[in-house]
Structures are given as C-alpha cells and as structure tokens.
Amino acid sequence: MTDDNAEENEENIGKPTPRKYRNHGDGGLYWDKDRERWTAEITVGYRPNGRRIVRKARGKTKTEATKKLKEIQRDLDDGHKTKAGSFTVADAVRDWLTYGQHNRAESTKKTTQQHADKHIIPALGARQLRELTPEEVEDWLIEKSAILASSTLSKVRSILKRSIDRAQSRDRVKRNVVVLCETPKGRPGRPSKALTFDQAETLLDAAAQTRMNAYIVLSLLTGARTEELRALTWDHVDLFGKPDATPPVPPSMMVWTADRESKDTKTKKSRRTLALPQRCVDVLLAHWEEQADARARATKRDLRPSSPARVRAWTENALVFPTSHGTVKDARNVRLAFRRVVKLTGLAPADWTPRELRHSFVSLLSASGVAIEDISRLVGHESTLVTETVYRHQIKPVIQEGAQAMDALFPNRNSDR
C-alpha cells in the first residue's frame, strides 16, 4: 500500500461509507427486516390515478434477489410489464375461457371448458407460458392425435392458440408458439349413417307408442335439423293449408329459427318453408292434443299447495316439442330419448343419433330418384356441393339420366345380335 493510500484511509476512518445508487430504471435492492429477505423492486408503469405499478422479487441472498431483478428487467425489455415469469398456460387458458367467449352459446362454452379441462390443462397447464416451446406443443398435438378425431384436435389446438393470443395482446408473452405448429391428422371421426327403408319403417313403428313419435316422424320425413325442430313453434306450423286457393297451398312448416345463440338457422338457405307429408300432419294433430292435455295437467299440478321448490310451472313458449314444463329441450335429452326408441328396433342405440334421421332422409330420397338439386333445397344447403360432400355416402352413386337419354337418341342398332 502506498503512503498516499494510507494517508487517504486514515482520513476516512470513522466516516460512513458512501452509498452507491443504481442507475435510473435499474430498480432498487434493499434488506427487508420484516421478511428477512433481500427485496428487489422496479417500477414498470403507472396507473390511471398516477400511482406506480411496482414489481417485486425476493431472495435469501443479495445475489438471488439481484438475479430475480435481472429477470424482471428482461421481461420489461421483451415488452412484458406483468409477471410473465409466473403466468402459466393454465392461467392463459382460464383467462380466455372467462373473458374471451362473450358471444358464444352456453352449450359451446360448456364444450370448450370440457376440452380445456381434459386435454390442455393436465398436459401443459403447469408450464410457464413464457417458456413454452413449439416442440412441446408439437409433441402434445401428436400425442392427442392418437386419441382424438381430427375435428376435435383442431378445436383443442384453437382453444390453446386463442388463449395465447389473448395473453400476447396483454403483454404476457412475446409470441404465440402455437401458430408455428401444424395440426396433425387425428383419428377418423365416427361416420354418419343412414337407415335403410326397412330400418326406417321399423323405427317409425317403434316410435308410434312413445312420446318421441311426432319428433321422429317429422325429422325423418322432412330432413329438418335437430336444433331446428327443438326451436319449432306452433305458429310456424300450418296443418291445414289452403286447398281452395289457386294454386292450392299444402300443409307446411316454416323452418325459420333454430336452437342456437342467434336463434337463426345455420345458413341463409336453411331458412325455408317445407310442405308436410300427410303422415306428418296426422301425427302433429295428435301431438297437439296430447300437448294440450300435458299443459292442463301441469297447470293443475302447479295450483296444488306444495313446496315451491318442487313445483315446475308450465312456461308457455308455443313450442312444438317442449320439455314437460314448456321450455326448449336439451340436445342431450333428445338424444337419450331417441336412443331409447332405437333400442326397441333391435339396433345398437349407441350407434345412432337424431342427426342421422336427416341423413336417412337424404338417402331415401336419393334412392327413390329425387334429383340432388331438389334434395339440397329441401335440407337447406347452400349448394349441391355441400350435399354431395357431407352426404356423399347417402347419395345415389350412379347417375343414369344421361345414359338413358343417349340410349333413346342413339339406340344400339346391333342390339339384336
């Protein structure tokens, strides 16, 4: 030690050590006596009322706290003003489920919640969103492709993507790694089927003695979607028509609404008015009388003195196929009731759903020679392409009109040989 340094040290004896200040924006570091921890803090912004938004991190040692402070600064450099380091995939998904589905139907929200709880959160939920990699998402998608149908797999991927999109828009994460991953092909979905003519007759006979009779007859003989029938009201049904008009107006039903969030039909062309076959007219007349009796019984039951918690009052909605207290039927309840009727036919109930009555309608019409253009209009498709694509296994495969016309124009002169 030189003499000059020695003299300088002697002069500083007894004086406080000068405090070293961190640069502006580097945050602060201090010892918290109450917590007995080193605490790092940094201002990340200001609230509308002018108060600071402060991020804090603590460590047992000064080195540990400094390391955490540097992580916060790294988040700020990446544009993250919130606690990105503690924000997980599960946090992002739950945040989107809560705030990102305002315009969706309740049934859609319920299905989305089930997909998230079953397929996303258990597999990826604990991962910090900032640390999630494309490779992890790809491995997860490949794993799910072995057990999920392609359509379900796409929905599950979309839930994760939208959740991270929302997190990204709120500075929780810098990029969305899901957009870097392609959706693999999943398992083949359950193919839709159609009843044969004999099976359809057997089903109609079985339904005749059940409460599902009118629903099954109308669905099979008109091709209406199940959500269209659940929302059908009596003021959209004309059971008598105008036989004396010129030209005569047949009995009909107006398919103008559906059990959807918007109450509209699936597409613009799905809004249609269909003439009713006589069998539909007959069962609907009988159904009207049965429903009037059920309404009277429900009203009488509601008037009896009993516990209010056990009374389900009849709510008049003028629905053709309501619940026992007048409200719109749930799709699941319709499916279960339909399968009970299917069981009476000897078919496997689990193999059939109400939507396959619509497929059967297309199949039976095609087999009887009805043109695909007419079938497309009856089922409310935007074009024949939709009918051919969705119902390709029910459309009559051999187009005979061209061959028949050419045979008439150019008969085979050597046919006798």
PyMOL commands that set and color helices and strands:
alter all, ss='L'
color gray80, all
select helices_A, chain A and resi 3-12+62-77+84-86+89-99+106-124+129-131+134-145+150-169+177-180+197-207+213-222+226-230+234-236+268-270+278-303+308-310+331-345+349-351+355-367+372-379+384-390+401-409
alter helices_A, ss='H'
color red, helices_A
select strands_A, chain A and resi 28-32+37-46+52-59+237-238+252-255+272-275
alter strands_A, ss='S'
color yellow, strands_A
deselect
rebuild
show_as cartoon
